[in-house]
Amino acid sequence: MARITAGVASSHIPALGVAIDLDKTQEAYWKPALAGYEWTREWEKAEKPDVVILVYNDHASAFDMRVIPTFAIGCSEEFKPADEGWGPRPVPVVKGHPDLAWHIAQSCILDEFDMTIINEMDVDHGLTVPLSLMFGQPDEWPARVIPLAVNVVTYPPPSGNRCWALGEAIRRAVESFPEDLNVQVWGTGGMSHQLQGERAGLINKEWDNRFLDRLEGDTDELRHVPHIEYLRETGSEGIEMVMWLIMRGAMGKTTRALHRHYHVPASNTAVGHLVLEPVD
C-alpha cells in the first residue's frame, strides 16, 4: 500500500531559483534565506521519497485567462521546465508518475472533487524552485513528481476548507493505491507578500509565524480562515498559503514538526518552510 510519510511546506520565490541557478547561494543577501533548507536536503537524502505530490500555482505558463482550473492534476510521463520569459530554468525535466496520478484523479473525482486532468503542460518556478530547494542541483530529480496546480491567481480561489478537504481526499486516494510507495505531499507558495499597489512589500511576520504554529498538532483552525483575512493580513499574494492546507489535510489529524525556517526578506517576500510528519 502506498503511504504518505511526510509533508513539506515552502515558499516558491522565483528569485531563490535565480540565486541557485547563478551560483549566488553564498552571497550575504541569499545565504540566510537558503540556509534553512540545508537540514531538509540532508533529510530528503535519508527519506528517499518515491513520489512527491507537489501543490503549486501556475504563473500564466500553462494556464491563462482562457482556461482557469481550480484544481488541476498532471498525469503525464514528464513535465518540462517552462520558459517564463528568459528561457527555461537549467534544471532536470520533471518525471511524473502517471499510474498514481490517474488513480488520485479517479479517486478524488469519485470522492466528489472535480479535478481537471492535464496530460501536457510545462511547469514553472512554482514547482521547480521547491524541487531545487529540497533536492539541490542533481542531474535528475530523485523522486517522481505529480504536479497539482491550484488557482490562487484569479478570483475566486478555493477556500481553505476546500483545500484541506482535498488533502484529506488525496490521503484516501494514496492509501488505496496498491503499490508500495513512499509518498510526500508538498504545499508551496507564500508567505505574506504583495507585489503591487500601495501595500507592495507588505510582510506580516507575526501572522506568518502564527500560521506556521497552527500547522502543527491537532488543530484544524486554519481551514476556517476566510479569504479576506489572508488579503488583509498577508497581502494580495498571501492567499497562496491555502495551498499549504492541501498538504496539511493530507497529513491526517495530528502532525509533528521536524524542521522550521522563517526569514525576511527575500525579494520583498517572507520565506517560510516547514517539514511535518503525520502522528496518527
QUIFENFEN-V879551 format. One record per backbone hydrogen bond with DSSP energy under -1.0 kcal/mol. NH is the residue of the N-H (numbers start at 0). CO is the residue of the C=O. E is the energy in kcal/mol with one decimal. If there is no record, write none. Layout:
nh co e
NH CO E
NH CO E
This chain:
nh co e
1 176 -2.3
2 180 -2.2
4 182 -2.4
6 275 -2.5
7 184 -2.2
8 273 -3.0
9 186 -2.0
10 271 -1.7
15 12 -1.2
17 13 -1.9
18 14 -2.4
19 15 -1.9
20 16 -2.8
21 17 -2.4
22 19 -1.3
23 18 -3.4
26 23 -1.6
30 26 -2.8
33 29 -2.1
34 30 -1.9
36 33 -1.9
37 34 -1.5
40 36 -2.2
41 37 -1.7
42 38 -2.2
43 39 -3.0
44 40 -1.5
45 41 -1.3
46 42 -2.5
47 43 -2.6
49 181 -2.2
50 181 -1.8
51 143 -2.7
52 183 -2.9
53 145 -2.0
54 185 -3.1
55 147 -2.1
66 63 -1.3
71 148 -2.6
72 115 -2.7
73 146 -2.7
74 117 -3.0
78 93 -2.8
81 122 -2.6
90 88 -2.2
93 78 -2.5
95 76 -2.6
100 96 -2.7
101 97 -2.9
102 98 -1.8
103 99 -2.8
104 100 -2.6
105 101 -2.7
106 102 -2.9
107 103 -3.0
108 104 -2.4
109 105 -2.5
111 108 -1.6
112 107 -2.8
114 112 -1.7
115 70 -2.6
117 72 -2.6
122 79 -2.3
126 123 -1.9
127 123 -2.2
128 124 -2.0
130 126 -1.2
131 127 -2.1
132 128 -2.6
133 129 -2.3
134 130 -2.6
135 131 -1.9
143 49 -2.5
144 94 -3.0
145 51 -2.9
147 53 -2.7
148 71 -2.7
149 55 -2.2
150 69 -1.9
162 158 -2.2
163 159 -2.6
164 160 -2.4
165 161 -2.1
166 162 -2.1
167 163 -1.9
168 164 -2.1
169 165 -2.6
170 166 -2.2
171 167 -1.9
172 168 -2.3
173 169 -2.9
174 170 -2.4
176 173 -1.8
180 178 -1.0
182 2 -2.7
183 50 -2.4
184 5 -1.9
185 52 -2.7
186 7 -2.7
187 54 -1.4
188 9 -1.4
192 233 -2.1
199 196 -1.6
200 193 -2.7
201 198 -1.9
207 203 -2.4
208 204 -2.5
209 205 -1.8
210 206 -2.3
211 207 -2.2
212 208 -2.2
213 209 -1.7
214 211 -1.1
215 212 -1.1
216 254 -1.3
222 219 -1.2
223 220 -1.7
224 221 -1.5
228 225 -1.0
229 225 -1.3
230 226 -2.3
231 227 -2.6
232 228 -3.0
233 229 -2.5
234 230 -1.0
236 192 -1.6
239 236 -1.7
240 237 -2.2
241 238 -2.1
242 239 -2.0
243 240 -1.2
246 242 -1.0
247 243 -2.3
248 244 -2.6
249 245 -1.5
250 247 -1.2
254 216 -1.5
255 276 -2.2
257 274 -3.2
258 274 -1.2
260 272 -2.6
262 270 -2.2
265 268 -1.8
269 191 -1.4
270 262 -3.3
272 260 -2.1
273 8 -2.2
274 258 -2.5
275 6 -3.3
276 255 -2.2
278 253 -2.8
